[in-house]
Amino acid sequence: MRTMTADQDGSHPPQRLGLLLAWHGAVTQARMKKAFSAAGLTPRHAMALMHLEGGPLGQRVLAERLEVDPSVLVGILNDLEGDGLAERRRDPADRRRHNVALTAAGAAALRSTNAALDDVERDLFAGLTATDRTALRTLLARIDTHAGEFDCQE
């Protein structure tokens, strides 16, 4: 009796690299969204909090790091402030600017999110060695993708 592999039984997409990457990306995204939602966050909200982990940032800098239009950032920050996870303050050095900082609740939500993401990544990459993970990061960095082509479907 011949045993079928996952590729032959149709549970994996054809071996085209783009399709493989998309399939694994979709599975990864679903698992990560579940981890984010455990802390009551969307991916964009979580990413904003992650960028604030190192300390307050100006709104313009945060928009650049998230690669979103400033008007999109305002909506994200309105949500985060409404939930008590971040706050905007006038920059004492330039009263025209606002700095964004994590609140204690935001830091707690981020710790919870990071712990859940650690579990997701541990499961996803369990079959890879540390060297494999480093090689994967290197290869992914060389793929020709641009943030301008990305449409976050939240």
Backbone torsions as a table, in degrees:
resi	resn	phi	psi	omega
1	MET	NA	133.5	-177.4
2	ARG	-95.3	130.0	178.7
3	THR	-91.0	133.7	179.5
4	MET	-85.3	142.3	174.0
5	THR	-84.4	168.0	179.2
6	ALA	-59.3	-35.3	179.7
7	ASP	-67.1	-35.0	-176.7
8	GLN	-81.2	-28.6	-176.8
9	ASP	-86.2	1.7	175.6
10	GLY	86.5	3.9	-179.5
11	SER	-79.9	-11.9	174.2
12	HIS	-121.2	151.3	179.3
13	PRO	-70.0	168.8	175.9
14	PRO	-55.8	162.0	-171.4
15	GLN	-79.1	22.1	172.8
16	ARG	-71.1	131.7	-174.9
17	LEU	-58.0	-42.2	179.6
18	GLY	-61.2	-42.2	178.5
19	LEU	-67.7	-40.6	177.0
20	LEU	-61.3	-44.9	180.0
21	LEU	-64.0	-42.1	179.2
22	ALA	-63.8	-42.9	-178.9
23	TRP	-63.9	-48.8	179.4
24	HIS	-65.5	-35.2	177.3
25	GLY	-63.9	-41.1	180.0
26	ALA	-65.1	-42.1	178.0
27	VAL	-64.3	-44.7	178.9
28	THR	-61.7	-44.9	179.9
29	GLN	-61.1	-42.0	179.2
30	ALA	-62.3	-43.3	179.2
31	ARG	-66.4	-39.6	-179.3
32	MET	-70.2	-39.3	177.7
33	LYS	-60.9	-37.6	177.5
34	LYS	-64.0	-40.8	178.1
35	ALA	-64.9	-42.3	178.4
36	PHE	-62.6	-44.7	-175.5
37	SER	-66.0	-25.1	176.7
38	ALA	-60.5	-29.0	177.6
39	ALA	-99.2	6.7	179.3
40	GLY	75.5	25.4	-176.7
41	LEU	-115.0	155.1	167.8
42	THR	-94.5	166.1	177.2
43	PRO	-55.9	-43.0	-179.8
44	ARG	-64.5	-40.8	178.8
45	HIS	-64.1	-43.7	179.6
46	ALA	-62.6	-43.3	179.7
47	MET	-62.7	-40.5	177.8
48	ALA	-60.6	-46.0	178.9
49	LEU	-62.1	-39.8	179.3
50	MET	-60.9	-39.1	178.5
51	HIS	-68.9	-25.4	-179.5
52	LEU	-86.7	-7.3	-176.3
53	GLU	-58.3	-33.2	-178.4
54	GLY	-82.4	-2.0	-179.5
55	GLY	130.4	171.7	-177.5
56	PRO	-59.4	148.3	176.6
57	LEU	-131.8	151.1	172.0
58	GLY	-67.9	150.3	-178.8
59	GLN	-59.1	-41.0	-179.6
60	ARG	-62.4	-43.9	179.2
61	VAL	-63.0	-43.4	179.9
62	LEU	-63.1	-42.1	177.8
63	ALA	-60.9	-41.3	178.5
64	GLU	-64.9	-43.5	-179.3
65	ARG	-66.4	-36.4	178.2
66	LEU	-81.3	-11.0	-178.3
67	GLU	57.0	48.0	176.7
68	VAL	-126.6	156.7	174.6
69	ASP	-65.0	144.7	178.7
70	PRO	-54.8	-32.2	178.9
71	SER	-67.9	-32.3	176.1
72	VAL	-69.6	-40.7	179.3
73	LEU	-60.7	-38.6	179.5
74	VAL	-57.3	-43.5	178.1
75	GLY	-63.1	-42.9	178.5
76	ILE	-61.5	-46.7	-178.7
77	LEU	-67.8	-35.0	175.4
78	ASN	-59.7	-43.6	177.9
79	ASP	-62.8	-48.0	-177.8
80	LEU	-64.2	-40.6	177.2
81	GLU	-67.2	-40.7	179.0
82	GLY	-60.6	-31.6	178.5
83	ASP	-90.3	0.3	178.8
84	GLY	74.9	21.8	-175.8
85	LEU	-96.6	-21.4	179.5
86	ALA	-148.1	161.5	176.3
87	GLU	-142.8	146.8	175.9
88	ARG	-100.3	136.3	177.8
89	ARG	-133.2	148.0	174.2
90	ARG	-63.2	139.7	176.1
91	ASP	-73.8	119.9	-178.0
92	PRO	-62.0	-26.0	-179.7
93	ALA	-81.6	-23.5	-179.5
94	ASP	-150.4	96.9	-172.7
95	ARG	-62.3	-11.1	177.5
96	ARG	-79.2	-19.8	-176.9
97	ARG	-98.7	155.2	173.5
98	HIS	-116.7	138.4	171.0
99	ASN	-103.6	148.4	179.9
100	VAL	-115.6	133.7	-178.7
101	ALA	-134.3	152.6	172.3
102	LEU	-70.1	146.6	168.8
103	THR	-95.5	175.0	176.0
104	ALA	-60.6	-40.2	178.5
105	ALA	-66.1	-36.8	177.3
106	GLY	-65.2	-40.7	177.9
107	ALA	-64.1	-39.6	178.5
108	ALA	-66.3	-43.2	178.3
109	ALA	-62.9	-38.2	179.4
110	LEU	-67.6	-40.3	176.6
111	ARG	-60.7	-45.0	178.7
112	SER	-61.9	-43.9	179.4
113	THR	-63.6	-46.6	-179.6
114	ASN	-62.0	-38.8	177.6
115	ALA	-63.9	-42.4	178.6
116	ALA	-66.0	-39.3	178.4
117	LEU	-67.9	-35.4	175.1
118	ASP	-58.3	-43.3	178.8
119	ASP	-63.5	-43.6	179.3
120	VAL	-60.2	-49.1	-178.0
121	GLU	-66.5	-36.6	178.3
122	ARG	-61.1	-43.3	178.8
123	ASP	-68.6	-45.7	-177.9
124	LEU	-60.2	-42.7	-171.7
125	PHE	-106.7	20.1	-178.4
126	ALA	-58.3	-31.5	-179.0
127	GLY	-84.3	2.2	-178.3
128	LEU	-109.1	142.3	173.2
129	THR	-80.3	171.0	176.2
130	ALA	-59.8	-38.7	177.6
131	THR	-64.6	-41.1	177.0
132	ASP	-60.9	-43.6	-178.7
133	ARG	-64.8	-39.1	176.7
134	THR	-64.2	-43.2	178.5
135	ALA	-63.7	-39.8	178.5
136	LEU	-62.7	-45.0	177.0
137	ARG	-58.2	-43.8	-179.5
138	THR	-62.3	-45.6	179.8
139	LEU	-66.0	-43.3	179.6
140	LEU	-62.2	-35.7	179.5
141	ALA	-65.8	-22.1	-178.3
142	ARG	-91.0	-4.3	178.8
143	ILE	-75.4	135.6	-175.8
144	ASP	-81.0	84.2	175.2
145	THR	-124.8	152.0	-178.9
146	HIS	-131.9	138.2	-178.4
147	ALA	-59.9	-30.6	179.5
148	GLY	-62.3	-20.3	179.5
149	GLU	-90.6	-3.8	-174.5
150	PHE	-92.6	133.3	176.3
151	ASP	-123.0	100.2	-179.0
152	CYS	-67.6	117.6	-177.8
153	GLN	-97.2	80.0	179.1
154	GLU	-97.2	NA	NA
